[in-house]
Amino acid sequence: MFTGNVTGSAKADAYLWAAKHFLDSKLADATYLGYYIDKWWSQSTQASQVSFENLAVNHDWIIKNRGFVFDLSPWNDEAPNDDPQQPIGTDCNTLITLLQKSYQQHNGTKFSTVSGFVPWLFKYVNEKHGGVPSEWRMTHIMSAFNVVIDADACCVDYFANAAFFSHYSSTQGDKRFIQNPLPSREQLIQQRFLNDLNIVSQKTYSLYYAGDYDSAAWFANKFKNLWDDPKRGSVPIAWAINPNLYNRFPLLHPYLYQTRTANDFFVSGDSGSGYLNPTQLFEPRKFSSLPRADDLWIERNRFFYNKFNIKHTGFVINGEAGMLTNVSDLMYTKFSPLGFTRQQGYTTLGETALIPGTRVPSFTETDLSDKDEVQQILSYYKPNDVRFVVFRGILRSASNYADIAEKVQQIQPNITFVDPYTFALLARIHLSGDASNNDDLVSYVDDNLPRLVSKGDIITVNFSIRNEGWNTLNNLHLKLIFACDIEYIFSWSTEIKHGDVGTSSYQFQVECDQPGEYKVKYQLFRGNTSFEEFGNVPWTSLVQVL
């Protein structure tokens, strides 16, 4: 049926036919893409040694959602090894055509997710193009079309029954996953990280970033055994789990949040709610020339960060897309108020810096060595000074992190290991000299707003808010934007001290007379100043008017 008469490649012709008949017609949902090796795998000399790496079982998630699967090289400077006679660049051009059609299907109104990865064990990787450069090339291209990666990378990528597991989230409803409270000023003084004058103690503050969980397959296959470790809780750890993995594998999240210790905190992995290159969201977007998508990225992350009570982005990676920029940094301040950690070498700012014009700190990661991690960490000690260093580990156990920390502190007790939010709060004070930067921080932990209403309904609603900041909250008001974008303003008279949850109850009548689905938004205000201006992401949800 396919002879290569269109593109010079039978393989590419088949994909273009499939894109026309399934993506253009919307028979396939372009929100769900799969990048998995095709039947050519069976010809590989390695196939019999790694039979599970055909990843056929991973397709069930894509099939459940009527998605679209492909296997095309991201490189345009050589023919792929599975189709060596095709005109150079045909695979890559076909990939870009598929991504254009995926974008057009929903007119750029949402992100698509591609589950899978460059099949580097078998294809597209050679002496000219290594594994990591191929990953970066793939990400560079995908990001230009509003596609995030659920990175089923070799060789812990075998993942069956995601279609079945994903149904568990429906039993959780609109559940919010709430982390440990942020530390108070008094706690940091007691730990001798801060003095009464709000001067940060001269130490090297070290943060363990425990990744890489940007793949549902890696998360499902590896995480629980590493979590169920006897030494977990003995040293602070930032567990870096991309929150969007909940869509495909929601089973672990309730368990993790229920069994966390006081030293277990959650941040996102790369680069937030999905792996992409942030600068590719801004024009000019190489490979696509599409309009900017930063507002869409902010909205997506606000939803996931609110749901999982995340306030720090653990690893912002830009790969082949080049240096991070001021506009990409500012984008992260809109949903990651307690900072973000960049890929090393991708900023003109210092190792630790506030994003200009904000109270949001940024950091630079250092990959933990596989040889002598103790000496590596000791080499970052800065005597008689304050330093903040992020050490990134991959698939390491809590025991491994704890053993390293113990050996480091035996040699140099002024290197201290802290959680990501202590890390960020100390950095904010140290860099700004203003402790009030840590005031007015909140988490919107619960409400009972209905999801279905009719005009005239009398609604009684409870809002629960935790004070994460260092000041006591009082004399505020809460602004609710409900169906038909009608605004309701309530006086918030409940006093909330640091770490406490305050709940207030209100009543209002639904005034909207236009059936349909509407966005709901609420947040605290002090006078005319919204708490969003202090770095708190407003809570958003949906309501249906019957």
C-alpha positions in Angstrom: 0.0 0.0 0.0 2.8 2.4 0.8 5.7 2.6 -1.6 7.4 5.9 -0.9 5.8 7.6 -3.9 4.9 10.7 -1.7 8.0 11.3 0.4 10.5 8.8 -0.9 10.0 6.7 2.2 7.3 4.1 2.6 7.6 4.5 6.4 6.9 8.3 6.2 4.1 7.8 3.7 2.3 5.5 6.1 2.5 8.0 8.9 1.2 10.9 6.8 -1.7 8.7 5.7 -2.4 7.8 9.3 -2.2 11.5 10.4 -4.7 12.5 7.7 -7.2 9.7 8.6 -6.9 9.8 12.4 -5.5 13.2 13.5 -7.2 15.4 10.9 -10.5 13.5 11.4 -10.2 13.5 15.2 -10.7 9.7 15.3 -7.5 9.8 17.4 -7.1 12.3 20.3 -3.9 14.2 19.8 -3.8 15.0 23.5 -2.4 11.5 24.0 0.7 10.6 21.9 3.0 7.7 22.1 6.7 7.6 21.0 7.4 3.8 21.0 9.5 1.6 18.8 7.7 -0.1 15.9 7.9 -3.7 14.7 11.4 -3.0 13.3 12.5 -3.8 16.8 12.1 -7.5 16.1 14.9 -7.3 13.5 17.4 -6.0 16.0 20.2 -8.3 17.1 19.4 -7.2 20.7 15.7 -8.0 20.6 16.0 -11.5 22.1 18.2 -10.1 25.0 15.7 -7.4 26.0 12.4 -8.7 24.9 10.4 -6.3 27.2 11.9 -3.3 25.4 9.4 -3.6 22.6 7.2 -1.7 25.0 4.0 -3.0 23.4 2.4 -3.2 26.9 2.9 0.6 27.3 0.5 1.2 24.5 -2.6 0.4 26.6 -2.7 3.9 28.0 -2.7 5.4 24.5 -5.3 3.0 23.3 -7.6 3.7 26.2 -7.5 7.4 25.3 -7.8 6.9 21.5 -4.3 8.4 21.1 -1.7 8.2 18.3 1.6 6.3 18.4 4.6 7.0 16.2 8.3 6.1 15.9 10.3 8.7 13.9 13.8 10.0 14.2 14.2 13.6 15.5 17.4 14.1 13.4 17.3 15.8 10.0 21.0 15.4 9.1 21.1 11.7 8.4 18.8 8.9 7.4 17.6 6.7 10.2 19.0 3.1 10.6 15.5 1.6 10.1 15.1 3.3 6.8 18.5 4.1 5.4 17.5 4.8 1.8 15.0 7.6 2.6 15.9 11.1 1.6 17.8 12.7 4.5 15.5 14.6 6.9 12.3 12.7 5.9 11.7 11.1 9.3 12.2 14.5 11.1 10.0 16.4 8.6 7.3 13.8 9.1 7.5 14.1 12.8 7.1 17.8 12.6 4.0 17.3 10.3 2.4 15.0 12.9 3.1 17.5 15.7 1.6 20.3 13.6 -1.6 18.3 13.1 -1.7 17.5 16.8 -1.5 21.2 17.7 -4.1 22.1 15.1 -6.6 19.5 16.4 -7.2 21.5 19.6 -6.0 24.8 18.1 -3.2 25.2 20.7 -5.7 25.4 23.6 -4.0 22.7 25.7 -0.8 20.7 26.0 -0.5 17.2 24.6 1.5 14.5 26.3 3.8 12.1 24.5 4.5 9.0 26.5 7.7 7.2 25.5 11.1 8.3 24.4 13.7 8.1 21.6 14.3 4.3 21.3 18.0 4.8 21.7 18.8 1.2 22.5 17.8 0.3 18.9 17.4 3.4 16.8 18.6 6.9 16.0 21.6 6.9 18.3 25.1 6.3 17.1 28.6 7.8 17.2 27.3 11.0 15.5 24.2 11.4 17.8 24.5 10.2 21.4 21.7 9.3 23.8 21.5 12.5 25.7 21.7 14.8 22.6 18.9 12.7 21.0 16.8 13.2 24.1 17.5 16.9 24.0 16.7 17.1 20.3 13.4 15.3 20.8 12.5 17.6 23.7 13.5 20.7 21.7 11.1 19.8 18.9 8.2 18.6 21.1 8.2 21.7 23.2 7.7 23.9 20.1 4.3 22.3 19.6 3.0 22.4 23.2 3.9 18.7 23.8 5.3 17.6 27.2 7.1 14.3 27.6 6.2 11.5 30.0 9.6 10.1 29.5 9.5 6.3 29.4 13.3 6.1 28.8 15.3 2.9 28.7 15.7 0.7 30.6 13.1 0.9 33.4 10.4 1.8 30.9 8.3 -1.3 30.7 4.9 -0.4 32.2 1.8 -2.5 31.8 -1.8 -1.8 32.8 -1.7 2.0 33.0 -5.2 2.1 31.5 -6.4 0.1 34.4 -4.4 1.9 37.1 -5.6 5.3 35.8 -9.2 4.7 36.9 -8.1 5.0 40.5 -8.0 8.7 40.3 -11.8 8.7 39.7 -12.2 7.3 43.3 -10.3 10.3 44.6 -12.6 13.0 43.2 -11.1 16.5 43.6 -8.9 15.4 46.5 -6.0 17.8 47.3 -2.7 16.4 48.5 -1.3 18.5 51.3 2.3 18.6 52.3 4.0 19.4 55.6 3.7 23.0 56.6 6.5 25.4 55.8 8.9 26.1 58.7 8.3 29.1 61.0 10.8 31.8 61.8 10.9 30.4 65.4 11.8 27.0 64.1 14.6 28.3 62.0 16.0 30.3 64.9 15.8 27.2 67.1 17.7 25.2 64.5 20.3 28.0 64.5 19.8 28.7 60.8 18.7 32.3 61.6 19.3 34.7 64.5 16.9 37.2 66.1 18.0 39.9 63.7 17.0 37.7 60.8 20.5 37.1 59.7 21.1 33.7 58.0 23.8 31.7 59.8 27.1 31.1 58.0 26.6 27.6 56.7 26.6 25.7 53.4 22.9 24.7 53.0 22.6 21.6 51.0 19.4 20.3 49.3 18.9 16.7 48.1 16.9 16.6 44.9 15.7 13.0 44.5 14.7 12.2 40.9 14.2 11.6 38.1 10.5 10.9 38.2 9.4 12.5 34.9 8.0 9.2 33.7 5.1 7.2 34.9 7.0 4.0 34.1 10.1 5.0 36.2 7.8 6.2 38.9 5.7 3.0 39.0 8.7 0.6 38.6 11.2 2.2 41.0 9.7 4.7 43.5 8.0 2.6 46.1 11.0 0.4 46.9 13.1 3.5 47.3 10.5 5.2 49.4 10.0 2.2 51.7 13.5 2.6 53.1 14.3 2.3 56.8 16.3 5.5 56.8 13.7 7.6 55.1 13.0 10.6 57.4 16.5 10.7 58.8 17.6 13.4 56.4 15.5 16.0 54.5 14.8 15.1 50.9 13.0 16.9 48.0 11.3 14.0 46.2 11.0 15.2 42.6 7.8 13.8 41.1 6.2 15.4 38.1 2.6 16.0 39.3 1.1 15.2 35.9 2.1 11.5 36.3 -1.0 11.2 38.4 -3.0 11.0 35.2 -1.4 7.8 34.2 -0.4 6.2 37.5 -2.3 7.7 40.4 -1.9 4.8 42.9 1.2 6.0 44.7 0.3 9.6 45.5 -2.1 9.0 48.3 0.3 6.5 49.9 3.2 8.9 49.7 1.4 11.9 51.2 -0.1 9.7 54.0 3.3 8.1 54.9 5.6 11.1 54.6 7.7 12.0 57.5 8.6 15.5 58.7 11.6 15.3 56.4 9.8 14.3 53.2 8.8 17.1 50.9 7.6 17.0 47.3 8.7 19.2 44.4 8.3 18.8 40.7 10.8 17.2 38.5 11.8 18.5 35.1 10.5 21.0 34.1 7.2 21.2 36.1 4.0 19.4 35.1 5.7 17.7 32.2 9.2 17.6 30.7 9.8 20.4 28.1 12.2 23.2 27.3 10.8 26.4 28.7 12.3 28.9 26.3 10.6 27.0 23.4 7.3 28.4 24.7 8.3 31.9 23.6 8.6 33.3 20.0 10.4 32.6 17.8 9.7 29.0 18.4 12.2 26.9 16.4 10.6 24.1 14.3 7.0 25.4 14.7 6.9 29.3 14.5 3.7 29.0 16.6 2.4 31.7 18.9 3.8 31.8 22.5 2.3 29.4 25.0 3.7 30.7 28.3 0.2 31.6 29.7 -1.0 28.1 28.9 2.0 26.6 30.7 1.4 28.8 33.7 -2.3 27.7 33.9 -1.4 24.0 33.6 1.2 24.2 36.3 -1.0 26.2 38.6 -3.6 23.4 38.5 -1.1 20.6 39.3 0.9 22.6 41.8 -2.2 23.6 43.7 -3.6 20.0 43.7 -0.3 18.6 45.1 0.6 21.6 47.3 3.9 22.1 45.4 5.7 25.4 45.7 9.1 24.6 44.2 10.2 23.4 40.8 13.1 21.0 41.3 14.8 21.0 37.9 14.3 23.3 35.0 16.0 21.8 32.0 16.5 23.6 28.6 18.8 21.2 26.9 19.4 22.0 23.2 17.2 25.1 23.4 20.0 27.2 25.0 20.2 29.5 27.9 17.2 30.2 30.1 16.1 33.8 29.8 14.5 36.5 32.0 11.1 35.9 30.5 11.3 32.2 31.1 12.4 32.8 34.7 9.5 35.2 35.3 7.1 32.6 33.9 8.1 30.2 36.7 7.6 32.8 39.4 3.8 32.7 38.4 3.3 29.2 39.8 6.5 28.3 41.7 6.6 30.9 44.5 9.4 29.2 46.5 11.7 29.1 43.6 13.2 26.7 41.1 16.4 25.0 40.4 18.0 25.3 36.9 20.1 22.9 34.9 23.7 23.8 35.5 25.3 26.3 33.1 22.0 27.7 31.7 21.7 31.1 33.4 23.6 34.4 33.5 22.4 34.9 37.1 24.5 33.7 40.0 24.5 30.2 41.6 21.7 31.5 43.9 19.7 34.6 42.9 16.3 36.3 43.3 14.5 36.7 39.9 14.7 40.4 39.3 11.7 42.3 40.5 10.4 39.3 42.6 10.9 37.5 45.9 11.3 34.2 44.1 14.8 32.5 44.5 16.5 30.5 41.9 19.3 27.9 42.3 21.7 25.8 40.2 21.9 22.1 40.4 25.0 19.9 40.7 24.7 16.2 39.7 25.9 13.9 42.5 28.9 11.9 41.5 28.8 8.1 41.3 32.4 7.9 42.7 33.0 9.9 45.9 29.9 11.9 46.7 31.3 12.9 50.2 34.3 14.6 48.8 32.2 16.2 46.1 29.8 17.8 48.6 32.7 18.8 50.9 34.3 20.7 47.9 31.3 23.0 47.9 31.8 24.1 51.5 32.3 27.9 51.8 33.8 28.8 55.2 32.6 32.0 56.9 29.9 32.5 54.3 26.4 31.5 53.3 26.0 29.2 50.3 23.0 27.3 48.9 23.8 24.1 46.8 21.4 21.6 45.2 22.7 18.1 44.7 20.7 16.1 42.2 20.5 12.3 42.6 18.8 9.8 40.3 17.1 6.6 41.5 18.8 6.8 44.9 17.5 5.4 48.2 16.9 7.4 51.4 19.6 5.3 53.0 22.1 6.4 50.3 21.3 10.1 50.9 21.4 9.6 54.7 24.7 7.8 54.7 26.3 10.5 52.6 25.0 13.3 54.8 26.2 11.5 57.9 29.8 11.2 56.6 29.8 14.8 55.3 28.7 16.2 58.7 31.2 14.2 60.6 33.9 16.0 58.6 32.3 19.4 58.3 29.3 20.1 60.6 28.7 23.5 59.0 27.4 21.8 55.9 23.7 21.2 56.8 21.1 19.4 54.8 17.7 21.0 54.7 14.3 20.6 53.0 13.4 22.5 49.9 11.2 25.0 51.6 13.6 25.8 54.5 16.2 26.2 51.7 14.0 28.7 49.8 12.9 30.7 52.8 16.4 31.1 54.0 17.6 32.1 50.5 14.8 34.7 50.2 15.9 36.4 53.5 19.6 36.2 52.7 19.3 37.6 49.2 16.8 40.3 50.0 17.7 41.2 53.6 13.9 41.4 54.2 12.2 38.8 56.5 8.8 40.1 55.5 9.3 38.4 52.2 8.3 35.2 54.1 5.0 36.7 55.3 1.6 36.2 53.7 2.2 32.7 52.3 -0.8 30.4 52.3 -2.1 27.0 51.0 -5.8 26.7 50.0 -6.3 23.3 51.5 -10.0 22.6 51.1 -13.5 23.8 50.1 -16.8 22.2 49.5 -18.0 24.3 46.5 -20.5 22.3 44.5 -19.6 21.2 40.9 -23.2 21.3 39.7 -25.6 24.3 40.4 -28.7 26.0 39.1 -29.7 29.6 39.1 -31.2 30.6 42.4 -29.4 27.8 44.5 -28.4 28.9 48.0 -24.9 27.7 48.5 -23.3 27.3 51.9 -19.5 26.8 51.5 -16.6 26.3 53.8 -13.1 27.5 52.9 -10.0 26.1 54.7 -6.7 27.9 54.4 -3.4 27.1 56.0 -1.0 30.0 57.0 2.4 29.1 55.7 3.9 32.6 56.3 5.6 34.1 59.3 2.9 36.6 60.2 -0.5 36.0 61.8 -3.3 36.4 59.3 -6.3 38.5 60.2 -8.6 41.3 58.9 -8.6 39.9 55.4 -11.3 39.2 52.8 -11.9 36.3 50.4 -12.9 37.0 46.8 -14.7 34.3 44.9 -15.4 34.4 41.2 -18.1 31.9 40.4 -20.5 31.0 37.5 -20.9 33.7 34.8 -17.8 35.3 36.3 -19.9 36.9 39.0 -17.8 38.1 42.0 -18.6 37.5 45.6 -16.6 39.1 48.4 -16.6 37.7 52.0 -15.0 39.1 55.1 -12.4 36.7 56.5 -12.3 37.4 60.2 -10.8 34.1 61.3 -7.3 34.6 62.7 -4.7 32.1 61.5 -1.3 31.6 63.1 1.6 30.1 61.3 1.0 26.4 60.5 -2.6 26.5 61.5 -5.6 25.9 59.2 -8.5 28.4 59.5 -11.9 27.6 58.2 -14.7 30.1 57.5 -18.3 29.5 56.3 -20.2 31.7 53.9 -23.5 31.6 52.1 -24.4 33.0 48.6 -27.0 32.6 45.9 -26.2 31.5 42.4 -27.1 34.4 40.1 -25.9 32.9 36.8 -28.8 32.1 34.3 -26.6 30.9 31.4 -26.1 27.1 31.4 -22.6 25.9 30.7 -19.2 25.3 32.3 -17.4 28.1 34.1 -14.0 28.6 35.8 -14.1 29.1 39.5 -11.4 31.2 41.2 -10.8 32.3 44.8 -8.1 33.9 46.9 -7.4 36.1 49.9 -7.0 39.8 49.7 -5.6 42.4 52.1 -7.4 45.6 51.2 -7.0 45.8 47.4 -3.9 43.7 47.3 -4.4 40.1 46.3 -2.4 37.3 47.9 -1.4 36.4 44.3 0.9 39.4 44.5 2.7 37.8 47.4 3.3 34.7 45.3 0.3 32.6 46.2 -1.4 30.8 43.4 -5.2 31.4 43.5 -7.3 28.2 43.7 -9.2 27.4 40.5 -11.8 24.7 39.6 -14.9 24.3 37.4 -18.6 24.6 38.0 -21.4 23.5 35.7 -24.6 25.5 35.6 -27.6 23.4 34.6 
